[in-house]
Amino acid sequence: MPSRPFHILLVCTGNTCRSPMAEAIARRILLEQGRPLTVSSAGVAASDGAEASPEAIVAMASEGLELERHRARQLTPQIAAKADVIWAMTESHAAAVRRLLPGAQVERLDPERDIPDPFGHDLETYEDTAQAIREALESRLKKIG
């Protein structure tokens, strides 16, 4: 029986901005690289079924990525346990994951800094956030075989 692909879980607060953008960007990078890794996202305080924020949808559409069908999901111990690695947008998200699933393999997506929440800001802020996410993902994904 073949083993399952390595799975990356991306975590933010509501799973409507940062982590869905990170999921879409990571999927594209992995597809372009032909890598058999899987990726998903969740939020530590998500409303299950909520749509991605309009600005996140537009920011991703400008890059040819689709978020219109994304629906938020609340992080659960079961979701976290299925991940081989969890990358959180902030240290507080990482701490929330550790409380939910002690021993979880979780780190900030950008080890040097938190990725600020663009919610409630303009499209340019979302685009800047997407760029910070992309750079962090490119660096992180290089380190995963």
PENOR-V818646 format. One record per residue. N is the residue number from 1. RES is the residue in three letters. D_LAST is the distance of its C-alpha to the last C-alpha in whole Angstrom. Layout:
# PENOR-V818646
N:RES:D_LAST
N:RES:D_LAST
This chain:
# PENOR-V818646
1:MET:21
2:PRO:18
3:SER:15
4:ARG:15
5:PRO:12
6:PHE:10
7:HIS:12
8:ILE:13
9:LEU:16
10:LEU:18
11:VAL:21
12:CYS:25
13:THR:28
14:GLY:30
15:ASN:27
16:THR:29
17:CYS:28
18:ARG:24
19:SER:22
20:PRO:23
21:MET:23
22:ALA:19
23:GLU:18
24:ALA:20
25:ILE:18
26:ALA:15
27:ARG:16
28:ARG:17
29:ILE:14
30:LEU:12
31:LEU:15
32:GLU:15
33:GLN:12
34:GLY:12
35:ARG:9
36:PRO:10
37:LEU:10
38:THR:13
39:VAL:15
40:SER:18
41:SER:21
42:ALA:24
43:GLY:26
44:VAL:28
45:ALA:31
46:ALA:31
47:SER:34
48:ASP:32
49:GLY:33
50:ALA:33
51:GLU:33
52:ALA:30
53:SER:33
54:PRO:34
55:GLU:33
56:ALA:29
57:ILE:30
58:VAL:32
59:ALA:29
60:MET:27
61:ALA:29
62:SER:30
63:GLU:26
64:GLY:27
65:LEU:25
66:GLU:27
67:LEU:27
68:GLU:31
69:ARG:30
70:HIS:28
71:ARG:29
72:ALA:29
73:ARG:28
74:GLN:29
75:LEU:26
76:THR:27
77:PRO:26
78:GLN:25
79:ILE:22
80:ALA:21
81:ALA:20
82:LYS:18
83:ALA:16
84:ASP:13
85:VAL:13
86:ILE:16
87:TRP:16
88:ALA:20
89:MET:22
90:THR:24
91:GLU:25
92:SER:28
93:HIS:25
94:ALA:23
95:ALA:26
96:ALA:27
97:VAL:24
98:ARG:25
99:ARG:28
100:LEU:27
101:LEU:25
102:PRO:25
103:GLY:22
104:ALA:20
105:GLN:16
106:VAL:18
107:GLU:17
108:ARG:19
109:LEU:17
110:ASP:18
111:PRO:19
112:GLU:22
113:ARG:24
114:ASP:25
115:ILE:24
116:PRO:28
117:ASP:29
118:PRO:31
119:PHE:33
120:GLY:37
121:HIS:36
122:ASP:36
123:LEU:34
124:GLU:33
125:THR:32
126:TYR:30
127:GLU:29
128:ASP:28
129:THR:26
130:ALA:24
131:GLN:23
132:ALA:22
133:ILE:20
134:ARG:18
135:GLU:18
136:ALA:16
137:LEU:14
138:GLU:13
139:SER:13
140:ARG:11
141:LEU:8
142:LYS:8
143:LYS:6
144:ILE:4
145:GLY:0
